[in-house]
């Protein structure tokens, strides 16, 4: 591809931005303690947080928001949150 050719991403920018904003708002709602359901199967979503002390057992799943059937699987980077404090 030459320097004069440009790729046109305008067709994917809109849906990608909308999806990002939906996930961001879902994460905010879940972290506030509100409940939500999976958009695919309508099952309740669960928020998995990391252990809050060193003596707690490690969780089987990484911190994130999950659906029981596996339709929704949003893994959260909680180390980045800890570094912000």
C-alpha positions, 0 to 999 in steps of 0.5 A: 500500500502506498503512502497516498492510499488511506484506509476508510474506517468510518463504517466501523467507527460508529458501531465500535464507539456505540459498543464501547459506550454501552460496555462502559455504562454497564460497568459503571452501573454494576460497580454502583451496585445496580443489577443488569441482565445479559442482552443475549439471554436475559440472565442476570449478570454477576460482578466478580471482584478481586479478593479484598485482603491477602488471606482471602481465597483467590477467585476462579474467575478474573475480576469482571462482569459475567453471564451464567451462560457465558454470553457476556464476559467483560474482564476488568483490569483491577490492577490499573484501578489499584494504581490510581489510588 
